[in-house]
């Protein structure tokens, strides 16, 4: 069947990739760079993954007036280590290649697009995505609907012709999907548990491959 009447938008961190080490390493670097006495733990940083960087730093105790200095330091470090310290999650390659056979694909992430693209290309899956919406592409990141709507617009989404799905591992992904009036599937390969995800979607799967298999049957 050549006609693709489904659109699948994937989150990145915790859904297709594991960049936990790169993220936590870079946060600690930024704290050290600015002599910030971070009293939290690595787990405290992990809990924030999925939010925009400025919000993450503020939630971790950085003064709101200083967060952008920390963000700048983070980005300088992250661009040097992101590819080397990022892993493709188990079954993610299979999920993307299977999805590409029956759906048009996009990525919607709060990660900066200029960092997301090299990571995807490094794992040889960037070519499957027609659009990548990153933090710099929107004014209002997830859980706002803007990132998803921008991706759907790029894919010429028509709700009378297409079924659209957001696959993600945090409530931010699922709330964004709800706000954009599209379907969502939560996955357990990232930073949230099943109980948390079921507050925001009816469908939760083990990983992105199981999510894609579910969508293929709809």
Biotite code that builds the C-alpha atoms (Angstrom):
import biotite.structure as struc

atoms = struc.array([
    struc.Atom([0.000, 0.000, 0.000], chain_id="A", res_id=1, res_name="UNK", atom_name="CA", element="C"),
    struc.Atom([1.734, 3.161, -1.178], chain_id="A", res_id=2, res_name="UNK", atom_name="CA", element="C"),
    struc.Atom([-0.748, 5.644, 0.242], chain_id="A", res_id=3, res_name="UNK", atom_name="CA", element="C"),
    struc.Atom([0.258, 6.686, 3.737], chain_id="A", res_id=4, res_name="UNK", atom_name="CA", element="C"),
    struc.Atom([-2.790, 7.898, 5.634], chain_id="A", res_id=5, res_name="UNK", atom_name="CA", element="C"),
    struc.Atom([-1.099, 7.945, 9.037], chain_id="A", res_id=6, res_name="UNK", atom_name="CA", element="C"),
    struc.Atom([1.292, 10.468, 10.553], chain_id="A", res_id=7, res_name="UNK", atom_name="CA", element="C"),
    struc.Atom([3.485, 9.495, 13.497], chain_id="A", res_id=8, res_name="UNK", atom_name="CA", element="C"),
    struc.Atom([5.365, 12.114, 15.484], chain_id="A", res_id=9, res_name="UNK", atom_name="CA", element="C"),
    struc.Atom([8.049, 10.837, 17.836], chain_id="A", res_id=10, res_name="UNK", atom_name="CA", element="C"),
    struc.Atom([9.539, 12.468, 20.869], chain_id="A", res_id=11, res_name="UNK", atom_name="CA", element="C"),
    struc.Atom([13.309, 12.030, 21.007], chain_id="A", res_id=12, res_name="UNK", atom_name="CA", element="C"),
    struc.Atom([14.843, 11.665, 24.494], chain_id="A", res_id=13, res_name="UNK", atom_name="CA", element="C"),
    struc.Atom([13.462, 8.603, 26.232], chain_id="A", res_id=14, res_name="UNK", atom_name="CA", element="C"),
    struc.Atom([11.442, 7.574, 23.196], chain_id="A", res_id=15, res_name="UNK", atom_name="CA", element="C"),
    struc.Atom([14.018, 6.912, 20.473], chain_id="A", res_id=16, res_name="UNK", atom_name="CA", element="C"),
    struc.Atom([17.307, 7.801, 22.139], chain_id="A", res_id=17, res_name="UNK", atom_name="CA", element="C"),
    struc.Atom([18.975, 7.700, 25.546], chain_id="A", res_id=18, res_name="UNK", atom_name="CA", element="C"),
    struc.Atom([21.047, 10.814, 26.053], chain_id="A", res_id=19, res_name="UNK", atom_name="CA", element="C"),
    struc.Atom([20.845, 10.722, 29.841], chain_id="A", res_id=20, res_name="UNK", atom_name="CA", element="C"),
    struc.Atom([24.615, 10.642, 30.344], chain_id="A", res_id=21, res_name="UNK", atom_name="CA", element="C"),
    struc.Atom([25.189, 13.511, 27.929], chain_id="A", res_id=22, res_name="UNK", atom_name="CA", element="C"),
    struc.Atom([22.486, 15.618, 29.561], chain_id="A", res_id=23, res_name="UNK", atom_name="CA", element="C"),
    struc.Atom([23.504, 15.019, 33.169], chain_id="A", res_id=24, res_name="UNK", atom_name="CA", element="C"),
    struc.Atom([27.207, 15.451, 32.356], chain_id="A", res_id=25, res_name="UNK", atom_name="CA", element="C"),
    struc.Atom([26.477, 18.770, 30.684], chain_id="A", res_id=26, res_name="UNK", atom_name="CA", element="C"),
    struc.Atom([24.306, 20.055, 33.513], chain_id="A", res_id=27, res_name="UNK", atom_name="CA", element="C"),
    struc.Atom([27.072, 19.327, 36.000], chain_id="A", res_id=28, res_name="UNK", atom_name="CA", element="C"),
    struc.Atom([29.517, 21.092, 33.676], chain_id="A", res_id=29, res_name="UNK", atom_name="CA", element="C"),
    struc.Atom([27.304, 24.186, 33.534], chain_id="A", res_id=30, res_name="UNK", atom_name="CA", element="C"),
    struc.Atom([26.907, 24.225, 37.314], chain_id="A", res_id=31, res_name="UNK", atom_name="CA", element="C"),
    struc.Atom([30.685, 24.003, 37.735], chain_id="A", res_id=32, res_name="UNK", atom_name="CA", element="C"),
    struc.Atom([31.329, 26.633, 35.068], chain_id="A", res_id=33, res_name="UNK", atom_name="CA", element="C"),
    struc.Atom([29.207, 29.152, 36.956], chain_id="A", res_id=34, res_name="UNK", atom_name="CA", element="C"),
    struc.Atom([30.298, 28.071, 40.464], chain_id="A", res_id=35, res_name="UNK", atom_name="CA", element="C"),
    struc.Atom([26.739, 27.054, 41.263], chain_id="A", res_id=36, res_name="UNK", atom_name="CA", element="C"),
    struc.Atom([26.416, 24.925, 44.390], chain_id="A", res_id=37, res_name="UNK", atom_name="CA", element="C"),
    struc.Atom([24.017, 22.278, 43.090], chain_id="A", res_id=38, res_name="UNK", atom_name="CA", element="C"),
    struc.Atom([22.676, 20.409, 46.088], chain_id="A", res_id=39, res_name="UNK", atom_name="CA", element="C"),
    struc.Atom([20.566, 17.938, 44.141], chain_id="A", res_id=40, res_name="UNK", atom_name="CA", element="C"),
    struc.Atom([21.315, 14.547, 42.630], chain_id="A", res_id=41, res_name="UNK", atom_name="CA", element="C"),
    struc.Atom([21.613, 13.042, 39.171], chain_id="A", res_id=42, res_name="UNK", atom_name="CA", element="C"),
    struc.Atom([18.081, 11.721, 39.660], chain_id="A", res_id=43, res_name="UNK", atom_name="CA", element="C"),
    struc.Atom([16.841, 15.273, 40.227], chain_id="A", res_id=44, res_name="UNK", atom_name="CA", element="C"),
    struc.Atom([18.255, 16.216, 36.823], chain_id="A", res_id=45, res_name="UNK", atom_name="CA", element="C"),
    struc.Atom([16.741, 13.163, 35.136], chain_id="A", res_id=46, res_name="UNK", atom_name="CA", element="C"),
    struc.Atom([13.269, 14.059, 36.413], chain_id="A", res_id=47, res_name="UNK", atom_name="CA", element="C"),
    struc.Atom([13.479, 17.332, 34.485], chain_id="A", res_id=48, res_name="UNK", atom_name="CA", element="C"),
    struc.Atom([14.368, 15.777, 31.123], chain_id="A", res_id=49, res_name="UNK", atom_name="CA", element="C"),
    struc.Atom([11.770, 16.703, 28.544], chain_id="A", res_id=50, res_name="UNK", atom_name="CA", element="C"),
    struc.Atom([11.373, 20.288, 29.677], chain_id="A", res_id=51, res_name="UNK", atom_name="CA", element="C"),
    struc.Atom([13.124, 23.184, 27.892], chain_id="A", res_id=52, res_name="UNK", atom_name="CA", element="C"),
    struc.Atom([16.614, 23.905, 29.225], chain_id="A", res_id=53, res_name="UNK", atom_name="CA", element="C"),
    struc.Atom([15.735, 27.239, 30.819], chain_id="A", res_id=54, res_name="UNK", atom_name="CA", element="C"),
    struc.Atom([12.913, 25.643, 32.786], chain_id="A", res_id=55, res_name="UNK", atom_name="CA", element="C"),
    struc.Atom([15.147, 22.718, 33.776], chain_id="A", res_id=56, res_name="UNK", atom_name="CA", element="C"),
    struc.Atom([17.813, 25.020, 35.184], chain_id="A", res_id=57, res_name="UNK", atom_name="CA", element="C"),
    struc.Atom([15.249, 27.120, 37.017], chain_id="A", res_id=58, res_name="UNK", atom_name="CA", element="C"),
    struc.Atom([13.592, 24.023, 38.483], chain_id="A", res_id=59, res_name="UNK", atom_name="CA", element="C"),
    struc.Atom([17.025, 22.874, 39.655], chain_id="A", res_id=60, res_name="UNK", atom_name="CA", element="C"),
    struc.Atom([17.551, 26.069, 41.621], chain_id="A", res_id=61, res_name="UNK", atom_name="CA", element="C"),
    struc.Atom([19.201, 28.537, 39.240], chain_id="A", res_id=62, res_name="UNK", atom_name="CA", element="C"),
    struc.Atom([18.004, 32.129, 39.535], chain_id="A", res_id=63, res_name="UNK", atom_name="CA", element="C"),
    struc.Atom([15.653, 32.997, 36.700], chain_id="A", res_id=64, res_name="UNK", atom_name="CA", element="C"),
    struc.Atom([17.763, 36.009, 35.778], chain_id="A", res_id=65, res_name="UNK", atom_name="CA", element="C"),
    struc.Atom([20.811, 33.789, 35.256], chain_id="A", res_id=66, res_name="UNK", atom_name="CA", element="C"),
    struc.Atom([19.360, 30.750, 33.500], chain_id="A", res_id=67, res_name="UNK", atom_name="CA", element="C"),
    struc.Atom([20.313, 31.828, 29.988], chain_id="A", res_id=68, res_name="UNK", atom_name="CA", element="C"),
    struc.Atom([23.986, 32.068, 30.958], chain_id="A", res_id=69, res_name="UNK", atom_name="CA", element="C"),
    struc.Atom([23.721, 28.471, 32.138], chain_id="A", res_id=70, res_name="UNK", atom_name="CA", element="C"),
    struc.Atom([21.877, 27.473, 28.956], chain_id="A", res_id=71, res_name="UNK", atom_name="CA", element="C"),
    struc.Atom([24.630, 28.993, 26.813], chain_id="A", res_id=72, res_name="UNK", atom_name="CA", element="C"),
    struc.Atom([27.305, 27.068, 28.717], chain_id="A", res_id=73, res_name="UNK", atom_name="CA", element="C"),
    struc.Atom([25.250, 23.906, 28.429], chain_id="A", res_id=74, res_name="UNK", atom_name="CA", element="C"),
    struc.Atom([24.933, 24.222, 24.659], chain_id="A", res_id=75, res_name="UNK", atom_name="CA", element="C"),
    struc.Atom([28.650, 24.823, 24.131], chain_id="A", res_id=76, res_name="UNK", atom_name="CA", element="C"),
    struc.Atom([29.463, 21.637, 26.014], chain_id="A", res_id=77, res_name="UNK", atom_name="CA", element="C"),
    struc.Atom([26.581, 19.541, 24.691], chain_id="A", res_id=78, res_name="UNK", atom_name="CA", element="C"),
    struc.Atom([27.404, 20.060, 21.026], chain_id="A", res_id=79, res_name="UNK", atom_name="CA", element="C"),
    struc.Atom([30.822, 18.486, 21.648], chain_id="A", res_id=80, res_name="UNK", atom_name="CA", element="C"),
    struc.Atom([29.624, 15.353, 23.444], chain_id="A", res_id=81, res_name="UNK", atom_name="CA", element="C"),
    struc.Atom([26.024, 14.770, 22.365], chain_id="A", res_id=82, res_name="UNK", atom_name="CA", element="C"),
    struc.Atom([26.632, 12.311, 19.535], chain_id="A", res_id=83, res_name="UNK", atom_name="CA", element="C"),
    struc.Atom([29.315, 10.306, 21.336], chain_id="A", res_id=84, res_name="UNK", atom_name="CA", element="C"),
    struc.Atom([27.351, 10.032, 24.580], chain_id="A", res_id=85, res_name="UNK", atom_name="CA", element="C"),
    struc.Atom([23.927, 9.244, 23.121], chain_id="A", res_id=86, res_name="UNK", atom_name="CA", element="C"),
    struc.Atom([22.573, 5.741, 22.592], chain_id="A", res_id=87, res_name="UNK", atom_name="CA", element="C"),
    struc.Atom([19.797, 4.521, 20.350], chain_id="A", res_id=88, res_name="UNK", atom_name="CA", element="C"),
    struc.Atom([17.187, 2.842, 22.503], chain_id="A", res_id=89, res_name="UNK", atom_name="CA", element="C"),
    struc.Atom([16.481, -0.849, 22.040], chain_id="A", res_id=90, res_name="UNK", atom_name="CA", element="C"),
    struc.Atom([14.067, -1.483, 19.148], chain_id="A", res_id=91, res_name="UNK", atom_name="CA", element="C"),
    struc.Atom([14.057, 2.190, 18.129], chain_id="A", res_id=92, res_name="UNK", atom_name="CA", element="C"),
    struc.Atom([15.656, 1.537, 14.739], chain_id="A", res_id=93, res_name="UNK", atom_name="CA", element="C"),
    struc.Atom([13.108, -1.190, 14.039], chain_id="A", res_id=94, res_name="UNK", atom_name="CA", element="C"),
    struc.Atom([10.300, 1.104, 15.182], chain_id="A", res_id=95, res_name="UNK", atom_name="CA", element="C"),
    struc.Atom([11.272, 3.881, 12.791], chain_id="A", res_id=96, res_name="UNK", atom_name="CA", element="C"),
    struc.Atom([11.859, 1.635, 9.792], chain_id="A", res_id=97, res_name="UNK", atom_name="CA", element="C"),
    struc.Atom([8.573, -0.199, 10.351], chain_id="A", res_id=98, res_name="UNK", atom_name="CA", element="C"),
    struc.Atom([6.660, 3.054, 10.819], chain_id="A", res_id=99, res_name="UNK", atom_name="CA", element="C"),
    struc.Atom([8.124, 4.458, 7.599], chain_id="A", res_id=100, res_name="UNK", atom_name="CA", element="C"),
    struc.Atom([6.424, 1.691, 5.642], chain_id="A", res_id=101, res_name="UNK", atom_name="CA", element="C"),
    struc.Atom([2.909, 2.858, 6.457], chain_id="A", res_id=102, res_name="UNK", atom_name="CA", element="C"),
    struc.Atom([3.196, 6.387, 7.880], chain_id="A", res_id=103, res_name="UNK", atom_name="CA", element="C"),
    struc.Atom([4.827, 9.747, 7.337], chain_id="A", res_id=104, res_name="UNK", atom_name="CA", element="C"),
    struc.Atom([7.171, 10.561, 10.184], chain_id="A", res_id=105, res_name="UNK", atom_name="CA", element="C"),
    struc.Atom([8.285, 13.542, 12.186], chain_id="A", res_id=106, res_name="UNK", atom_name="CA", element="C"),
    struc.Atom([10.148, 14.350, 15.393], chain_id="A", res_id=107, res_name="UNK", atom_name="CA", element="C"),
    struc.Atom([8.818, 16.811, 17.959], chain_id="A", res_id=108, res_name="UNK", atom_name="CA", element="C"),
    struc.Atom([11.329, 17.509, 20.714], chain_id="A", res_id=109, res_name="UNK", atom_name="CA", element="C"),
    struc.Atom([12.332, 20.173, 23.202], chain_id="A", res_id=110, res_name="UNK", atom_name="CA", element="C"),
    struc.Atom([15.940, 19.415, 22.276], chain_id="A", res_id=111, res_name="UNK", atom_name="CA", element="C"),
    struc.Atom([17.505, 21.934, 19.918], chain_id="A", res_id=112, res_name="UNK", atom_name="CA", element="C"),
    struc.Atom([17.068, 20.784, 16.321], chain_id="A", res_id=113, res_name="UNK", atom_name="CA", element="C"),
    struc.Atom([20.674, 21.514, 15.356], chain_id="A", res_id=114, res_name="UNK", atom_name="CA", element="C"),
    struc.Atom([21.715, 18.895, 17.930], chain_id="A", res_id=115, res_name="UNK", atom_name="CA", element="C"),
    struc.Atom([18.877, 16.474, 17.210], chain_id="A", res_id=116, res_name="UNK", atom_name="CA", element="C"),
    struc.Atom([19.614, 16.128, 13.505], chain_id="A", res_id=117, res_name="UNK", atom_name="CA", element="C"),
    struc.Atom([23.245, 14.902, 13.846], chain_id="A", res_id=118, res_name="UNK", atom_name="CA", element="C"),
    struc.Atom([22.165, 12.404, 16.503], chain_id="A", res_id=119, res_name="UNK", atom_name="CA", element="C"),
    struc.Atom([19.469, 10.955, 14.255], chain_id="A", res_id=120, res_name="UNK", atom_name="CA", element="C"),
    struc.Atom([21.829, 10.867, 11.287], chain_id="A", res_id=121, res_name="UNK", atom_name="CA", element="C"),
    struc.Atom([24.480, 9.124, 13.368], chain_id="A", res_id=122, res_name="UNK", atom_name="CA", element="C"),
    struc.Atom([22.064, 6.246, 13.913], chain_id="A", res_id=123, res_name="UNK", atom_name="CA", element="C"),
    struc.Atom([21.031, 6.249, 10.250], chain_id="A", res_id=124, res_name="UNK", atom_name="CA", element="C"),
    struc.Atom([17.399, 7.104, 10.969], chain_id="A", res_id=125, res_name="UNK", atom_name="CA", element="C"),
    struc.Atom([17.353, 10.814, 10.180], chain_id="A", res_id=126, res_name="UNK", atom_name="CA", element="C"),
    struc.Atom([16.463, 10.044, 6.566], chain_id="A", res_id=127, res_name="UNK", atom_name="CA", element="C"),
    struc.Atom([13.099, 8.615, 7.610], chain_id="A", res_id=128, res_name="UNK", atom_name="CA", element="C"),
    struc.Atom([11.811, 11.876, 9.094], chain_id="A", res_id=129, res_name="UNK", atom_name="CA", element="C"),
    struc.Atom([10.244, 14.514, 6.883], chain_id="A", res_id=130, res_name="UNK", atom_name="CA", element="C"),
    struc.Atom([10.219, 17.155, 9.613], chain_id="A", res_id=131, res_name="UNK", atom_name="CA", element="C"),
    struc.Atom([12.049, 17.790, 12.878], chain_id="A", res_id=132, res_name="UNK", atom_name="CA", element="C"),
    struc.Atom([10.615, 20.416, 15.205], chain_id="A", res_id=133, res_name="UNK", atom_name="CA", element="C"),
    struc.Atom([13.055, 21.495, 17.911], chain_id="A", res_id=134, res_name="UNK", atom_name="CA", element="C"),
    struc.Atom([13.057, 24.093, 20.653], chain_id="A", res_id=135, res_name="UNK", atom_name="CA", element="C"),
    struc.Atom([14.252, 26.876, 18.380], chain_id="A", res_id=136, res_name="UNK", atom_name="CA", element="C"),
    struc.Atom([11.351, 26.316, 15.980], chain_id="A", res_id=137, res_name="UNK", atom_name="CA", element="C"),
    struc.Atom([8.558, 27.349, 18.345], chain_id="A", res_id=138, res_name="UNK", atom_name="CA", element="C"),
    struc.Atom([7.701, 30.035, 20.824], chain_id="A", res_id=139, res_name="UNK", atom_name="CA", element="C"),
    struc.Atom([5.725, 27.656, 23.027], chain_id="A", res_id=140, res_name="UNK", atom_name="CA", element="C"),
    struc.Atom([7.280, 24.196, 23.606], chain_id="A", res_id=141, res_name="UNK", atom_name="CA", element="C"),
    struc.Atom([5.475, 21.058, 24.743], chain_id="A", res_id=142, res_name="UNK", atom_name="CA", element="C"),
    struc.Atom([3.045, 20.678, 26.490], chain_id="A", res_id=143, res_name="UNK", atom_name="CA", element="C"),
    struc.Atom([1.706, 23.502, 24.317], chain_id="A", res_id=144, res_name="UNK", atom_name="CA", element="C"),
    struc.Atom([0.165, 22.351, 21.049], chain_id="A", res_id=145, res_name="UNK", atom_name="CA", element="C"),
    struc.Atom([2.354, 24.602, 18.886], chain_id="A", res_id=146, res_name="UNK", atom_name="CA", element="C"),
    struc.Atom([5.193, 22.116, 18.179], chain_id="A", res_id=147, res_name="UNK", atom_name="CA", element="C"),
    struc.Atom([2.814, 19.380, 17.089], chain_id="A", res_id=148, res_name="UNK", atom_name="CA", element="C"),
    struc.Atom([0.707, 21.715, 14.983], chain_id="A", res_id=149, res_name="UNK", atom_name="CA", element="C"),
    struc.Atom([3.841, 23.034, 13.290], chain_id="A", res_id=150, res_name="UNK", atom_name="CA", element="C"),
    struc.Atom([4.946, 19.489, 12.453], chain_id="A", res_id=151, res_name="UNK", atom_name="CA", element="C"),
    struc.Atom([1.489, 18.572, 11.165], chain_id="A", res_id=152, res_name="UNK", atom_name="CA", element="C"),
    struc.Atom([1.398, 21.691, 9.021], chain_id="A", res_id=153, res_name="UNK", atom_name="CA", element="C"),
    struc.Atom([4.761, 20.776, 7.484], chain_id="A", res_id=154, res_name="UNK", atom_name="CA", element="C"),
    struc.Atom([3.349, 17.341, 6.689], chain_id="A", res_id=155, res_name="UNK", atom_name="CA", element="C"),
    struc.Atom([0.181, 18.896, 5.212], chain_id="A", res_id=156, res_name="UNK", atom_name="CA", element="C"),
    struc.Atom([-2.006, 17.118, 7.735], chain_id="A", res_id=157, res_name="UNK", atom_name="CA", element="C"),
    struc.Atom([-5.704, 16.908, 6.910], chain_id="A", res_id=158, res_name="UNK", atom_name="CA", element="C"),
    struc.Atom([-7.846, 15.448, 9.689], chain_id="A", res_id=159, res_name="UNK", atom_name="CA", element="C"),
    struc.Atom([-10.328, 14.201, 7.103], chain_id="A", res_id=160, res_name="UNK", atom_name="CA", element="C"),
    struc.Atom([-7.641, 12.155, 5.348], chain_id="A", res_id=161, res_name="UNK", atom_name="CA", element="C"),
    struc.Atom([-5.083, 11.318, 8.018], chain_id="A", res_id=162, res_name="UNK", atom_name="CA", element="C"),
    struc.Atom([-4.773, 9.773, 11.446], chain_id="A", res_id=163, res_name="UNK", atom_name="CA", element="C"),
    struc.Atom([-2.093, 11.495, 13.507], chain_id="A", res_id=164, res_name="UNK", atom_name="CA", element="C"),
    struc.Atom([-0.267, 10.080, 16.529], chain_id="A", res_id=165, res_name="UNK", atom_name="CA", element="C"),
    struc.Atom([2.251, 11.365, 19.038], chain_id="A", res_id=166, res_name="UNK", atom_name="CA", element="C"),
    struc.Atom([4.545, 8.754, 20.593], chain_id="A", res_id=167, res_name="UNK", atom_name="CA", element="C"),
    struc.Atom([6.326, 9.878, 23.739], chain_id="A", res_id=168, res_name="UNK", atom_name="CA", element="C"),
    struc.Atom([7.577, 8.943, 27.173], chain_id="A", res_id=169, res_name="UNK", atom_name="CA", element="C"),
    struc.Atom([6.443, 11.897, 29.303], chain_id="A", res_id=170, res_name="UNK", atom_name="CA", element="C"),
    struc.Atom([3.261, 13.718, 30.155], chain_id="A", res_id=171, res_name="UNK", atom_name="CA", element="C"),
    struc.Atom([4.541, 16.687, 28.147], chain_id="A", res_id=172, res_name="UNK", atom_name="CA", element="C"),
    struc.Atom([4.243, 14.652, 24.940], chain_id="A", res_id=173, res_name="UNK", atom_name="CA", element="C"),
    struc.Atom([0.806, 13.334, 25.770], chain_id="A", res_id=174, res_name="UNK", atom_name="CA", element="C"),
    struc.Atom([-0.643, 16.646, 26.935], chain_id="A", res_id=175, res_name="UNK", atom_name="CA", element="C"),
    struc.Atom([0.727, 18.325, 23.821], chain_id="A", res_id=176, res_name="UNK", atom_name="CA", element="C"),
    struc.Atom([-1.013, 15.693, 21.693], chain_id="A", res_id=177, res_name="UNK", atom_name="CA", element="C"),
    struc.Atom([-4.272, 16.249, 23.541], chain_id="A", res_id=178, res_name="UNK", atom_name="CA", element="C"),
    struc.Atom([-3.973, 20.013, 23.139], chain_id="A", res_id=179, res_name="UNK", atom_name="CA", element="C"),
    struc.Atom([-3.409, 19.505, 19.406], chain_id="A", res_id=180, res_name="UNK", atom_name="CA", element="C"),
    struc.Atom([-6.380, 17.108, 19.194], chain_id="A", res_id=181, res_name="UNK", atom_name="CA", element="C"),
    struc.Atom([-4.415, 14.102, 17.943], chain_id="A", res_id=182, res_name="UNK", atom_name="CA", element="C"),
    struc.Atom([-3.952, 10.579, 19.284], chain_id="A", res_id=183, res_name="UNK", atom_name="CA", element="C"),
    struc.Atom([-1.144, 9.635, 21.636], chain_id="A", res_id=184, res_name="UNK", atom_name="CA", element="C"),
    struc.Atom([0.711, 6.522, 22.730], chain_id="A", res_id=185, res_name="UNK", atom_name="CA", element="C"),
    struc.Atom([2.866, 6.543, 25.833], chain_id="A", res_id=186, res_name="UNK", atom_name="CA", element="C"),
    struc.Atom([6.037, 4.461, 26.029], chain_id="A", res_id=187, res_name="UNK", atom_name="CA", element="C"),
    struc.Atom([7.835, 3.040, 29.048], chain_id="A", res_id=188, res_name="UNK", atom_name="CA", element="C"),
    struc.Atom([11.394, 3.148, 27.695], chain_id="A", res_id=189, res_name="UNK", atom_name="CA", element="C"),
    struc.Atom([12.052, 6.644, 29.011], chain_id="A", res_id=190, res_name="UNK", atom_name="CA", element="C"),
    struc.Atom([11.483, 8.794, 32.056], chain_id="A", res_id=191, res_name="UNK", atom_name="CA", element="C"),
    struc.Atom([7.933, 8.000, 33.226], chain_id="A", res_id=192, res_name="UNK", atom_name="CA", element="C"),
    struc.Atom([6.112, 5.023, 34.670], chain_id="A", res_id=193, res_name="UNK", atom_name="CA", element="C"),
    struc.Atom([2.880, 3.481, 33.465], chain_id="A", res_id=194, res_name="UNK", atom_name="CA", element="C"),
    struc.Atom([0.767, 4.940, 36.250], chain_id="A", res_id=195, res_name="UNK", atom_name="CA", element="C"),
    struc.Atom([1.897, 8.450, 35.373], chain_id="A", res_id=196, res_name="UNK", atom_name="CA", element="C"),
    struc.Atom([1.355, 8.045, 31.627], chain_id="A", res_id=197, res_name="UNK", atom_name="CA", element="C"),
    struc.Atom([-2.119, 6.536, 32.004], chain_id="A", res_id=198, res_name="UNK", atom_name="CA", element="C"),
    struc.Atom([-3.279, 9.839, 33.477], chain_id="A", res_id=199, res_name="UNK", atom_name="CA", element="C"),
    struc.Atom([-2.852, 11.375, 30.029], chain_id="A", res_id=200, res_name="UNK", atom_name="CA", element="C"),
    struc.Atom([-3.445, 8.599, 27.485], chain_id="A", res_id=201, res_name="UNK", atom_name="CA", element="C"),
    struc.Atom([-5.368, 5.350, 27.236], chain_id="A", res_id=202, res_name="UNK", atom_name="CA", element="C"),
    struc.Atom([-2.567, 3.532, 25.425], chain_id="A", res_id=203, res_name="UNK", atom_name="CA", element="C"),
    struc.Atom([0.828, 2.776, 26.969], chain_id="A", res_id=204, res_name="UNK", atom_name="CA", element="C"),
    struc.Atom([3.324, 0.386, 25.393], chain_id="A", res_id=205, res_name="UNK", atom_name="CA", element="C"),
    struc.Atom([6.710, -1.039, 26.387], chain_id="A", res_id=206, res_name="UNK", atom_name="CA", element="C"),
    struc.Atom([8.681, 0.888, 23.775], chain_id="A", res_id=207, res_name="UNK", atom_name="CA", element="C"),
    struc.Atom([8.465, 2.703, 20.457], chain_id="A", res_id=208, res_name="UNK", atom_name="CA", element="C"),
    struc.Atom([8.356, -0.513, 18.438], chain_id="A", res_id=209, res_name="UNK", atom_name="CA", element="C"),
    struc.Atom([5.336, -1.802, 20.351], chain_id="A", res_id=210, res_name="UNK", atom_name="CA", element="C"),
    struc.Atom([3.721, 1.618, 19.918], chain_id="A", res_id=211, res_name="UNK", atom_name="CA", element="C"),
    struc.Atom([4.276, 1.508, 16.155], chain_id="A", res_id=212, res_name="UNK", atom_name="CA", element="C"),
    struc.Atom([2.904, -2.022, 15.922], chain_id="A", res_id=213, res_name="UNK", atom_name="CA", element="C"),
    struc.Atom([-0.213, -0.874, 17.775], chain_id="A", res_id=214, res_name="UNK", atom_name="CA", element="C"),
    struc.Atom([-0.673, 2.103, 15.463], chain_id="A", res_id=215, res_name="UNK", atom_name="CA", element="C"),
    struc.Atom([-0.230, -0.080, 12.381], chain_id="A", res_id=216, res_name="UNK", atom_name="CA", element="C"),
    struc.Atom([-3.317, -2.068, 13.360], chain_id="A", res_id=217, res_name="UNK", atom_name="CA", element="C"),
    struc.Atom([-5.605, 0.939, 13.730], chain_id="A", res_id=218, res_name="UNK", atom_name="CA", element="C"),
])
